[in-house]
Structures are given as C-alpha cells and as structure tokens.
C-alpha cells in the first residue's frame, strides 16, 4: 500500500495502480500481519477506502451537474 508503483500493488486509498477503478478492500492490501488479530485494522482500512470512494463519487456528481446537494439522497449510491 503506497504511491510507488514499483513496490506497491495499491495506492494509499486501496485502489490498484495497474487497473483503473479497481478498489481492493480487506486484508489483501496489508503486506504482513502482526502477532495480533488484524480485524480492526482491516475494518478501518476498508472503511477509509469506502469513504474515499464516496467522496470521489460525490465530487464527480457535483462537477458534472453543479447541483450537488450532500443532504439529498442519491439514487445512484
């Protein structure tokens, strides 16, 4: 997980460097697992990637329509 395409499979948000729009959620983005249970870390990383994706979708919607209302429920999500 990092910005270097030579040494990392996904960027800092969990999206593939080689395949556009491929988000990877779960323990696959972690290079190693420590001696403790990684469940909370995996959950936090997945949540972070999902939040980033929602922000990008909202920004794209706002840019395309210029009528974006964050309080209005979207039928696309």
VENGIDA-V63170 format. One record per residue. SS is DSSP state (H for helix, E for strand, L for the rest). PHI is phi in radians with two decimals (NA if undefined). Layout:
ss: [SS:SS]
phi: [PHI:PHI]
This chain:
ss: [L:L:L:L:L:L:L:L:L:E:L:L:L:L:E:E:L:L:L:L:L:L:E:L:L:L:H:H:H:L:L:L:L:L:L:L:L:L:H:H:H:H:H:H:H:H:H:H:H:H:H:H:H:H:H:H:H:H:H:H:H:H:H:H:H:L:L:L:L:L:L:L:L:L:L:L:L]
phi: [NA:3.05:-1.53:-1.45:-1.24:-1.30:-2.00:-2.25:-1.48:-2.12:-1.40:-1.19:-1.76:1.60:-1.83:-1.07:-1.32:-1.64:-1.97:-1.10:1.09:-1.82:-1.64:-2.01:-1.91:1.95:-1.28:-1.17:-1.45:-1.56:-1.18:-2.45:-2.08:-1.31:-1.35:-1.73:-1.17:-1.54:-0.99:-1.17:-1.15:-1.08:-1.10:-1.14:-1.15:-1.14:-1.10:-1.08:-1.13:-1.12:-1.09:-1.07:-1.08:-1.09:-1.10:-1.17:-1.14:-1.15:-1.12:-1.10:-1.10:-1.16:-1.14:-1.28:-1.85:1.01:-2.22:-1.18:-2.15:-1.15:-1.63:-1.57:-1.21:-1.55:-1.49:-1.58:-1.81]
